[in-house]
């Protein structure tokens, strides 16, 4: 049976969380997530197509652009707004949706990874109004992909 990520109930509109245990040290997972060129590999939404600008490795304040596709191709620039090495990274784009990854070490070779999508401060409520229908499922798929990549 394939590993599944757990979608968590936040009971908060426009705040979604999912988590999964990955049998790898937190540092290895964090290093993978903090490289934008890896984002298309782990993306569970099918929207992230590739990096088009920015640093190879992210840091607090770093800006990076991604090639995206939702019906039509587009590009989006993100900025890292939280960064704690091997523990937490978050970025947002111009509409202020935040994607966050928190890594909690269970033991030296096991990490709980929690992904959060926070649209509570989005500049456009219309743009995020249907997010509850697809974002949690896409996050769960992302975490399963991340687990598969990091454990292989």
C-alpha positions as CSV (number, residue, x, y, z in Angstrom):
1,X,0.0,0.0,0.0
2,X,1.4,3.4,-0.9
3,X,2.3,5.9,1.7
4,X,-0.3,8.7,2.2
5,X,0.1,12.1,3.7
6,X,-2.3,13.2,6.4
7,X,-4.5,16.3,5.7
8,X,-4.9,18.1,9.0
9,X,-8.1,19.9,10.0
10,X,-7.1,23.5,10.9
11,X,-10.7,24.7,11.3
12,X,-9.5,28.0,9.8
13,X,-10.7,29.2,6.4
14,X,-7.9,29.6,3.9
15,X,-5.4,27.8,6.1
16,X,-4.5,24.2,5.1
17,X,-2.0,21.8,6.5
18,X,-0.7,18.3,5.6
19,X,2.0,16.2,7.1
20,X,4.0,13.0,6.5
21,X,6.9,11.2,8.2
22,X,10.0,10.8,6.1
23,X,12.7,8.4,7.0
24,X,15.6,10.8,6.3
25,X,17.4,13.4,8.5
26,X,15.8,16.9,8.4
27,X,18.9,18.5,6.9
28,X,18.6,16.4,3.8
29,X,15.0,17.2,3.3
30,X,15.5,20.9,4.0
31,X,18.4,21.1,1.5
32,X,16.1,19.5,-1.2
33,X,13.2,21.9,-0.5
34,X,15.4,25.0,-0.4
35,X,16.5,24.4,-4.0
36,X,13.9,25.9,-6.4
37,X,15.0,23.6,-9.2
38,X,13.6,20.7,-7.2
39,X,10.1,22.2,-6.8
40,X,8.8,20.7,-10.1
41,X,10.0,17.3,-9.0
42,X,8.0,17.4,-5.7
43,X,5.0,19.4,-6.9
44,X,1.7,17.6,-6.4
45,X,-0.5,20.2,-8.1
46,X,1.0,19.7,-11.6
47,X,1.3,23.5,-11.9
48,X,5.0,24.0,-11.2
49,X,7.0,23.6,-14.4
50,X,10.5,24.9,-13.7
51,X,12.7,27.6,-12.2
52,X,13.3,30.6,-14.4
53,X,15.3,33.0,-12.1
54,X,16.8,33.2,-8.7
55,X,19.5,31.5,-6.6
56,X,20.2,27.8,-6.6
57,X,19.8,27.7,-2.8
58,X,17.2,29.8,-1.0
59,X,17.8,32.0,2.0
60,X,15.8,34.6,4.0
61,X,14.8,37.4,1.6
62,X,15.7,35.5,-1.6
63,X,13.5,36.0,-4.6
64,X,13.0,33.2,-7.1
65,X,10.8,32.9,-10.2
66,X,8.9,29.8,-11.2
67,X,7.4,28.8,-14.5
68,X,3.8,27.7,-13.9
69,X,0.8,26.5,-15.8
70,X,-2.9,26.7,-14.8
71,X,-4.7,26.4,-18.1
72,X,-2.2,28.8,-19.6
73,X,1.6,29.2,-18.9
74,X,2.7,32.0,-16.6
75,X,5.6,33.0,-14.4
76,X,5.4,34.0,-10.7
77,X,8.1,35.5,-8.4
78,X,8.2,34.4,-4.8
79,X,10.2,35.7,-1.9
80,X,11.4,33.7,1.1
81,X,9.8,35.2,4.2
82,X,10.8,32.6,6.8
83,X,14.1,30.6,7.0
84,X,15.5,28.5,9.8
85,X,18.1,26.1,8.5
86,X,17.0,22.5,8.5
87,X,13.8,23.5,10.3
88,X,11.5,25.9,8.5
89,X,11.2,27.7,5.2
90,X,8.3,29.7,3.8
91,X,7.8,31.9,0.7
92,X,5.0,34.0,-0.7
93,X,4.2,35.7,-4.1
94,X,2.6,39.0,-4.9
95,X,-0.8,37.9,-3.8
96,X,0.6,37.0,-0.4
97,X,-0.3,33.4,-0.3
98,X,2.3,31.6,1.9
99,X,3.7,28.1,1.4
100,X,5.5,26.9,4.5
101,X,7.5,23.7,5.3
102,X,8.2,22.8,8.9
103,X,10.6,19.9,9.6
104,X,10.4,18.3,13.1
105,X,13.1,15.8,13.9
106,X,11.5,12.7,15.5
107,X,14.9,10.9,15.8
108,X,18.2,11.4,13.8
109,X,16.8,9.5,10.8
110,X,13.1,10.4,10.9
111,X,11.5,13.7,10.2
112,X,7.9,14.9,10.4
113,X,7.3,17.3,7.5
114,X,4.3,19.7,7.8
115,X,3.3,21.7,4.7
116,X,1.1,24.7,5.2
117,X,-0.7,26.9,2.7
118,X,-1.9,30.1,4.2
119,X,-4.2,32.3,2.1
120,X,-5.6,34.3,5.1
121,X,-3.7,37.5,4.0
122,X,-4.2,37.0,0.3
123,X,-4.7,40.3,-1.5
124,X,-7.5,38.8,-3.6
125,X,-10.1,36.6,-1.9
126,X,-11.6,35.8,-5.2
127,X,-8.3,34.3,-6.4
128,X,-8.2,31.9,-3.4
129,X,-11.9,31.3,-3.0
130,X,-11.8,27.7,-4.4
131,X,-8.5,26.7,-2.8
132,X,-10.2,24.4,-0.2
133,X,-11.3,22.2,-3.1
134,X,-7.8,21.4,-4.4
135,X,-5.0,22.8,-2.2
136,X,-5.0,20.2,0.6
137,X,-5.0,17.3,-1.9
138,X,-2.2,18.9,-3.9
139,X,-0.2,19.4,-0.7
140,X,-0.7,15.7,0.3
141,X,0.5,14.6,-3.2
142,X,3.5,16.9,-2.8
143,X,4.5,15.4,0.5
144,X,4.2,11.8,-0.8
145,X,6.4,12.8,-3.8
146,X,8.9,14.5,-1.4
147,X,9.0,11.3,0.7
148,X,9.6,9.1,-2.3
149,X,12.4,11.3,-3.6
150,X,14.2,11.8,-0.3
151,X,14.0,8.2,0.8
152,X,15.3,6.8,-2.6
